[in-house]
């Protein structure tokens, strides 16, 4: 009986040793965590099998207000690269998450920390920001991820960071970047062409999430349903806004999927505009799994003929 036990023990030990050998010989994936699901999608596309990517924000969530969950702490703790939106958008929850995660590799200033906003041209930068102005970000509007050109710059920054952290994978990253950037430019040209007939159209936003997209597409924002950024619409403000835009032929009211409210519907109906719940992020709808899906959907919704 002892002999049999010894054999079983030896076999188990040998299997464990073989498992360790296989694990050590396998390619360790670069673990990327994006606060934005778009960042995770981009990293996966640029990294292929060399990258394991996840996001902290869900596409249906308001990125200003995210609850730091134990699963978030664990993801950041194990991350080799953390990509954040920046411009203060995650300031209410990301700093404490970084503290709890205790991962020196992804702290601010560390090699594994990438602030994507450093690679975009910020819009709506206030001369002086204070709380009386509402949820205004001192560094500028952080919703640049609604604009294809801005996210191409971010994509290149992610590609370069992947190469920096995983130099052995340079050949694969280079090849993937070449294919990705080529597709990106082709898709961007097609999206721009599809939106060309809308140039000059006036829109009202719920939140100032769309300034980057509107500037790129040639549309004009003539107001926002929020009286101040982050302050929900009130009947009085909606009434005042209706007077303000009277005669301006507002074509669309643009709203995020996480801002469902009845006043938007009332305003759109009275203004004779089409209310659109556009996807700001990957995952905003079940069918939106990539950035291509996101902008395909946005362009299709904007360019659809009015019924």
LUMFI-350380 format. One record per residue (C-alpha): chain; residue in three letters; residue number from 1; x, y, z. Coordinates in pm, 1 decimal, padded with zeros to 6 digits. Layout:
N
A; ALA; NUM; X; Y; Z
...
! end
This chain:
307
A; UNK; 1; 00000.0; 00000.0; 00000.0
A; UNK; 2; 00286.1; 00236.2; 00087.8
A; UNK; 3; 00450.3; 00145.6; -00242.1
A; UNK; 4; 00136.2; 00241.2; -00434.2
A; UNK; 5; 00109.2; 00567.6; -00243.3
A; UNK; 6; 00470.2; 00648.5; -00326.4
A; UNK; 7; 00407.9; 00582.1; -00693.9
A; UNK; 8; 00100.0; 00803.9; -00694.4
A; UNK; 9; 00292.0; 01079.5; -00515.4
A; UNK; 10; 00580.2; 01052.1; -00760.5
A; UNK; 11; 00344.3; 01062.9; -01058.7
A; UNK; 12; 00164.1; 01367.3; -00918.2
A; UNK; 13; 00494.6; 01542.9; -00856.8
A; UNK; 14; 00610.8; 01461.0; -01209.0
A; UNK; 15; 00287.9; 01592.3; -01359.5
A; UNK; 16; 00323.6; 01909.9; -01155.1
A; UNK; 17; 00680.6; 01950.0; -01274.7
A; UNK; 18; 00573.0; 01898.4; -01635.3
A; UNK; 19; 00300.3; 02157.5; -01587.6
A; UNK; 20; 00551.9; 02406.5; -01454.8
A; UNK; 21; 00782.0; 02336.3; -01746.7
A; UNK; 22; 00502.5; 02388.4; -01997.6
A; UNK; 23; 00390.1; 02705.0; -01826.0
A; UNK; 24; 00739.6; 02848.9; -01820.4
A; UNK; 25; 00787.4; 02763.3; -02186.6
A; UNK; 26; 00457.4; 02918.2; -02294.8
A; UNK; 27; 00439.7; 03276.7; -02418.9
A; UNK; 28; 00338.2; 03499.4; -02127.9
A; UNK; 29; 00074.5; 03742.4; -02249.2
A; UNK; 30; 00100.5; 04114.7; -02189.6
A; UNK; 31; -00188.7; 04202.4; -01961.6
A; UNK; 32; -00352.8; 04527.0; -02070.4
A; UNK; 33; -00629.5; 04700.1; -01877.1
A; UNK; 34; -00810.4; 04998.9; -02024.9
A; UNK; 35; -01046.4; 05217.4; -01830.7
A; UNK; 36; -01232.0; 05257.3; -02160.9
A; UNK; 37; -01353.7; 04944.8; -02344.9
A; UNK; 38; -01230.2; 05100.5; -02670.4
A; UNK; 39; -00873.7; 05087.8; -02537.6
A; UNK; 40; -00905.5; 04718.1; -02461.6
A; UNK; 41; -01049.2; 04655.3; -02808.3
A; UNK; 42; -00764.0; 04844.3; -02975.1
A; UNK; 43; -00496.0; 04670.8; -02766.1
A; UNK; 44; -00637.1; 04329.7; -02851.9
A; UNK; 45; -00645.9; 04408.4; -03221.6
A; UNK; 46; -00290.5; 04542.4; -03219.8
A; UNK; 47; -00156.5; 04271.1; -02991.6
A; UNK; 48; -00330.3; 03958.3; -03111.8
A; UNK; 49; -00231.7; 03648.2; -02914.6
A; UNK; 50; 00047.1; 03835.5; -02737.4
A; UNK; 51; -00204.7; 04047.1; -02544.7
A; UNK; 52; -00477.1; 03978.3; -02292.7
A; UNK; 53; -00700.8; 04286.0; -02269.6
A; UNK; 54; -00988.2; 04389.0; -02042.5
A; UNK; 55; -01168.1; 04711.1; -01951.4
A; UNK; 56; -01290.6; 04861.5; -01626.3
A; UNK; 57; -01578.4; 05066.3; -01771.3
A; UNK; 58; -01870.8; 04894.3; -01939.2
A; UNK; 59; -01999.2; 05045.5; -02262.4
A; UNK; 60; -02336.9; 05113.8; -02100.7
A; UNK; 61; -02188.8; 05299.1; -01800.9
A; UNK; 62; -02132.6; 05669.0; -01744.7
A; UNK; 63; -01751.1; 05686.9; -01724.7
A; UNK; 64; -01770.5; 05973.7; -01475.3
A; UNK; 65; -01927.4; 05745.2; -01216.3
A; UNK; 66; -01782.1; 05395.2; -01188.8
A; UNK; 67; -01789.9; 05181.0; -00877.5
A; UNK; 68; -01447.2; 05031.8; -00802.4
A; UNK; 69; -01517.9; 04660.6; -00766.1
A; UNK; 70; -01288.9; 04390.0; -00621.1
A; UNK; 71; -01256.6; 04251.5; -00974.3
A; UNK; 72; -01126.8; 04591.4; -01089.5
A; UNK; 73; -00866.3; 04595.2; -00814.0
A; UNK; 74; -00752.3; 04245.6; -00912.9
A; UNK; 75; -00726.3; 04336.9; -01281.3
A; UNK; 76; -00518.5; 04644.8; -01211.9
A; UNK; 77; -00304.0; 04452.5; -00965.1
A; UNK; 78; -00207.3; 04203.0; -01235.3
A; UNK; 79; -00181.5; 04452.4; -01524.3
A; UNK; 80; 00135.9; 04519.4; -01719.9
A; UNK; 81; -00022.5; 04821.3; -01887.4
A; UNK; 82; -00302.7; 05051.6; -01774.6
A; UNK; 83; -00452.5; 05288.8; -02033.5
A; UNK; 84; -00669.4; 05570.3; -01900.8
A; UNK; 85; -00882.0; 05840.8; -02066.0
A; UNK; 86; -00733.9; 06124.7; -01864.0
A; UNK; 87; -00839.9; 06492.0; -01855.5
A; UNK; 88; -00999.3; 06425.1; -01518.4
A; UNK; 89; -01274.9; 06196.3; -01644.5
A; UNK; 90; -01181.0; 05910.5; -01408.7
A; UNK; 91; -01064.6; 06132.9; -01121.9
A; UNK; 92; -01357.2; 06034.7; -00902.0
A; UNK; 93; -01266.9; 05666.6; -00890.8
A; UNK; 94; -00936.2; 05572.1; -01058.4
A; UNK; 95; -00686.7; 05717.0; -00805.0
A; UNK; 96; -00830.3; 05512.2; -00517.4
A; UNK; 97; -00837.1; 05204.9; -00739.6
A; UNK; 98; -00468.5; 05248.3; -00820.9
A; UNK; 99; -00390.8; 05280.0; -00450.5
A; UNK; 100; -00582.0; 04963.1; -00365.4
A; UNK; 101; -00425.5; 04766.1; -00650.5
A; UNK; 102; -00068.6; 04820.2; -00520.3
A; UNK; 103; 00089.5; 04762.3; -00859.0
A; UNK; 104; 00392.2; 04987.5; -00898.9
A; UNK; 105; 00420.0; 04908.3; -01270.5
A; UNK; 106; 00097.9; 05095.7; -01357.8
A; UNK; 107; 00109.1; 05393.0; -01123.6
A; UNK; 108; 00116.5; 05745.0; -01267.9
A; UNK; 109; 00458.2; 05801.5; -01425.0
A; UNK; 110; 00549.9; 05432.4; -01437.0
A; UNK; 111; 00629.0; 05256.6; -01769.9
A; UNK; 112; 00299.6; 05067.6; -01756.3
A; UNK; 113; 00079.8; 05377.7; -01720.9
A; UNK; 114; -00051.2; 05538.0; -02040.6
A; UNK; 115; -00263.3; 05852.8; -02028.7
A; UNK; 116; -00423.8; 05851.7; -02374.4
A; UNK; 117; -00526.7; 06217.7; -02356.0
A; UNK; 118; -00161.4; 06318.6; -02400.3
A; UNK; 119; -00190.0; 06228.3; -02767.4
A; UNK; 120; -00500.5; 06427.6; -02860.8
A; UNK; 121; -00572.8; 06794.4; -02922.0
A; UNK; 122; -00806.4; 06881.6; -02635.8
A; UNK; 123; -01115.6; 07090.3; -02708.4
A; UNK; 124; -01329.4; 07303.3; -02474.5
A; UNK; 125; -01032.3; 07394.7; -02256.4
A; UNK; 126; -01163.8; 07652.2; -02006.2
A; UNK; 127; -00965.9; 07962.6; -01922.5
A; UNK; 128; -01055.5; 07899.7; -01560.9
A; UNK; 129; -01258.6; 07606.3; -01428.6
A; UNK; 130; -01452.4; 07605.9; -01102.5
A; UNK; 131; -01735.8; 07399.4; -00956.7
A; UNK; 132; -01989.3; 07673.2; -01032.8
A; UNK; 133; -01950.7; 07580.3; -01401.0
A; UNK; 134; -02066.3; 07223.1; -01334.8
A; UNK; 135; -01860.8; 06917.2; -01424.2
A; UNK; 136; -01609.7; 07109.2; -01637.2
A; UNK; 137; -01265.3; 06954.7; -01680.6
A; UNK; 138; -00973.8; 07193.4; -01646.4
A; UNK; 139; -00764.0; 07017.1; -01909.2
A; UNK; 140; -01040.3; 07012.4; -02167.9
A; UNK; 141; -01327.2; 06795.9; -02285.8
A; UNK; 142; -01236.0; 06428.9; -02218.8
A; UNK; 143; -01478.2; 06274.3; -02468.3
A; UNK; 144; -01226.6; 06259.0; -02754.1
A; UNK; 145; -01300.7; 05887.8; -02793.7
A; UNK; 146; -01606.2; 05980.0; -03003.5
A; UNK; 147; -01375.3; 06106.1; -03280.8
A; UNK; 148; -01206.4; 05868.9; -03528.5
A; UNK; 149; -00901.4; 06094.7; -03595.0
A; UNK; 150; -00827.0; 06140.2; -03225.3
A; UNK; 151; -00850.6; 05768.6; -03158.1
A; UNK; 152; -00612.5; 05693.0; -03443.3
A; UNK; 153; -00350.8; 05898.7; -03256.6
A; UNK; 154; -00432.7; 05706.3; -02939.7
A; UNK; 155; -00407.0; 05377.0; -03127.5
A; UNK; 156; -00056.7; 05464.0; -03244.0
A; UNK; 157; 00042.1; 05546.5; -02886.2
A; UNK; 158; -00089.9; 05208.6; -02770.6
A; UNK; 159; 00102.2; 05031.6; -03046.7
A; UNK; 160; 00426.8; 05204.0; -02945.7
A; UNK; 161; 00369.7; 05121.4; -02578.9
A; UNK; 162; 00311.6; 04753.6; -02660.3
A; UNK; 163; 00644.0; 04745.1; -02844.7
A; UNK; 164; 00814.8; 04918.9; -02552.7
A; UNK; 165; 00683.1; 04672.2; -02294.8
A; UNK; 166; 00717.9; 04362.5; -02513.1
A; UNK; 167; 01011.3; 04423.1; -02752.9
A; UNK; 168; 01027.9; 04054.7; -02849.4
A; UNK; 169; 00691.3; 04098.2; -03019.7
A; UNK; 170; 00796.3; 04398.0; -03231.2
A; UNK; 171; 00766.1; 04217.9; -03565.0
A; UNK; 172; 00409.9; 04110.0; -03492.0
A; UNK; 173; 00310.2; 04447.8; -03349.3
A; UNK; 174; 00459.4; 04626.3; -03650.9
A; UNK; 175; 00269.5; 04404.3; -03895.0
A; UNK; 176; -00055.3; 04445.4; -03705.2
A; UNK; 177; -00011.7; 04823.5; -03685.2
A; UNK; 178; 00044.6; 04850.7; -04060.1
A; UNK; 179; -00273.4; 04653.5; -04132.1
A; UNK; 180; -00469.1; 04836.9; -03862.8
A; UNK; 181; -00368.4; 05189.2; -03967.6
A; UNK; 182; -00441.1; 05109.8; -04333.5
A; UNK; 183; -00788.8; 04982.6; -04246.8
A; UNK; 184; -00844.5; 05278.2; -04014.3
A; UNK; 185; -00770.6; 05535.6; -04282.6
A; UNK; 186; -00991.1; 05355.7; -04534.9
A; UNK; 187; -01279.7; 05329.3; -04287.0
A; UNK; 188; -01240.6; 05691.9; -04177.7
A; UNK; 189; -01262.8; 05809.8; -04539.2
A; UNK; 190; -01579.1; 05603.2; -04588.7
A; UNK; 191; -01738.8; 05736.2; -04268.6
A; UNK; 192; -01653.3; 06092.9; -04363.9
A; UNK; 193; -01805.6; 06046.7; -04710.4
A; UNK; 194; -02124.3; 05898.7; -04564.1
A; UNK; 195; -02164.8; 06196.7; -04330.4
A; UNK; 196; -02079.1; 06461.8; -04591.3
A; UNK; 197; -02445.5; 06532.8; -04682.3
A; UNK; 198; -02508.2; 06629.4; -04316.9
A; UNK; 199; -02243.4; 06902.9; -04310.1
A; UNK; 200; -02378.8; 07217.8; -04149.4
A; UNK; 201; -02663.2; 07038.6; -03970.3
A; UNK; 202; -02746.3; 07168.1; -03623.5
A; UNK; 203; -02772.4; 06939.0; -03324.4
A; UNK; 204; -02846.0; 06961.5; -02953.8
A; UNK; 205; -02645.3; 06739.9; -02720.4
A; UNK; 206; -02755.6; 06595.1; -02390.1
A; UNK; 207; -02401.9; 06614.1; -02246.7
A; UNK; 208; -02103.9; 06772.8; -02421.7
A; UNK; 209; -01983.4; 06429.8; -02533.2
A; UNK; 210; -01986.6; 06492.8; -02905.4
A; UNK; 211; -01778.8; 06804.3; -02973.5
A; UNK; 212; -01492.1; 06604.0; -03126.4
A; UNK; 213; -01720.3; 06400.2; -03351.9
A; UNK; 214; -01923.5; 06703.9; -03455.5
A; UNK; 215; -01616.8; 06909.2; -03546.1
A; UNK; 216; -01479.2; 06624.0; -03754.3
A; UNK; 217; -01812.0; 06557.3; -03930.4
A; UNK; 218; -01891.4; 06926.1; -03991.0
A; UNK; 219; -02201.1; 06940.6; -03768.9
A; UNK; 220; -02278.3; 07223.3; -03527.7
A; UNK; 221; -02392.3; 07203.0; -03167.4
A; UNK; 222; -02639.5; 07479.4; -03077.6
A; UNK; 223; -02700.5; 07381.6; -02715.8
A; UNK; 224; -02705.8; 07114.7; -02448.3
A; UNK; 225; -02993.3; 06968.0; -02250.7
A; UNK; 226; -02783.0; 06976.2; -01935.6
A; UNK; 227; -02793.5; 07335.4; -01802.6
A; UNK; 228; -02434.0; 07277.4; -01687.7
A; UNK; 229; -02216.0; 06970.3; -01753.5
A; UNK; 230; -02319.9; 06692.5; -01518.4
A; UNK; 231; -02640.6; 06868.0; -01407.1
A; UNK; 232; -02955.3; 06681.9; -01524.9
A; UNK; 233; -03200.9; 06871.4; -01747.1
A; UNK; 234; -03480.4; 07063.7; -01580.2
A; UNK; 235; -03817.3; 07160.9; -01732.4
A; UNK; 236; -03721.8; 07527.1; -01705.5
A; UNK; 237; -03392.9; 07483.3; -01891.5
A; UNK; 238; -03556.6; 07270.2; -02161.2
A; UNK; 239; -03819.5; 07539.0; -02216.2
A; UNK; 240; -03550.4; 07805.8; -02238.0
A; UNK; 241; -03347.5; 07594.4; -02481.1
A; UNK; 242; -03652.3; 07548.5; -02706.0
A; UNK; 243; -03683.9; 07926.5; -02730.3
A; UNK; 244; -03310.9; 07958.0; -02797.5
A; UNK; 245; -03305.9; 07712.9; -03090.1
A; UNK; 246; -03637.7; 07817.6; -03245.1
A; UNK; 247; -03596.6; 07864.3; -03617.2
A; UNK; 248; -03254.9; 07697.0; -03629.4
A; UNK; 249; -03386.5; 07370.3; -03780.5
A; UNK; 250; -03228.1; 07139.8; -03524.5
A; UNK; 251; -03185.3; 06805.2; -03696.6
A; UNK; 252; -03072.9; 06576.6; -03414.2
A; UNK; 253; -03077.1; 06548.4; -03038.4
A; UNK; 254; -02776.9; 06335.3; -02942.2
A; UNK; 255; -02788.6; 06138.0; -02623.3
A; UNK; 256; -02567.3; 05871.4; -02464.5
A; UNK; 257; -02718.5; 05528.6; -02397.4
A; UNK; 258; -02677.2; 05581.2; -02021.8
A; UNK; 259; -02872.5; 05910.3; -02024.1
A; UNK; 260; -03228.5; 05793.7; -02072.0
A; UNK; 261; -03476.5; 06060.7; -01965.9
A; UNK; 262; -03818.9; 06185.9; -02068.2
A; UNK; 263; -03719.5; 06552.1; -02109.5
A; UNK; 264; -03494.8; 06462.8; -02403.5
A; UNK; 265; -03793.9; 06309.0; -02578.4
A; UNK; 266; -04010.1; 06611.4; -02502.3
A; UNK; 267; -03746.8; 06849.3; -02635.1
A; UNK; 268; -03684.2; 06648.4; -02953.9
A; UNK; 269; -04054.9; 06627.5; -03032.1
A; UNK; 270; -04116.5; 06999.7; -02979.0
A; UNK; 271; -03801.2; 07098.9; -03167.9
A; UNK; 272; -03889.9; 06871.8; -03461.7
A; UNK; 273; -03560.0; 06687.4; -03421.5
A; UNK; 274; -03465.9; 06321.3; -03430.6
A; UNK; 275; -03356.0; 06177.8; -03095.3
A; UNK; 276; -03057.2; 05945.2; -03130.0
A; UNK; 277; -02902.7; 05737.7; -02852.3
A; UNK; 278; -02555.1; 05707.2; -02998.6
A; UNK; 279; -02299.6; 05457.1; -02867.2
A; UNK; 280; -02006.4; 05644.6; -02715.6
A; UNK; 281; -01812.0; 05328.4; -02635.5
A; UNK; 282; -01754.3; 04971.2; -02745.3
A; UNK; 283; -02015.2; 04755.8; -02571.5
A; UNK; 284; -02281.5; 05028.1; -02565.2
A; UNK; 285; -02495.6; 04779.3; -02757.7
A; UNK; 286; -02451.2; 04399.5; -02766.8
A; UNK; 287; -02353.0; 04408.6; -03135.3
A; UNK; 288; -02079.6; 04671.2; -03082.3
A; UNK; 289; -01772.4; 04463.5; -03006.8
A; UNK; 290; -01501.7; 04672.3; -03177.4
A; UNK; 291; -01429.8; 05035.8; -03257.4
A; UNK; 292; -01523.1; 04961.6; -03619.7
A; UNK; 293; -01865.5; 04846.1; -03500.3
A; UNK; 294; -01904.5; 05163.0; -03292.5
A; UNK; 295; -01842.1; 05414.1; -03567.6
A; UNK; 296; -02024.2; 05204.2; -03826.7
A; UNK; 297; -02325.9; 05226.1; -03597.8
A; UNK; 298; -02287.2; 05599.3; -03527.8
A; UNK; 299; -02253.8; 05681.1; -03897.9
A; UNK; 300; -02548.6; 05457.2; -03990.1
A; UNK; 301; -02772.2; 05623.4; -03729.5
A; UNK; 302; -02676.4; 05976.0; -03833.7
A; UNK; 303; -02705.4; 05914.5; -04205.7
A; UNK; 304; -03029.5; 05714.5; -04196.2
A; UNK; 305; -03315.9; 05874.3; -04385.8
A; UNK; 306; -03573.8; 06036.2; -04166.6
A; UNK; 307; -03888.6; 05835.9; -04145.6
! end
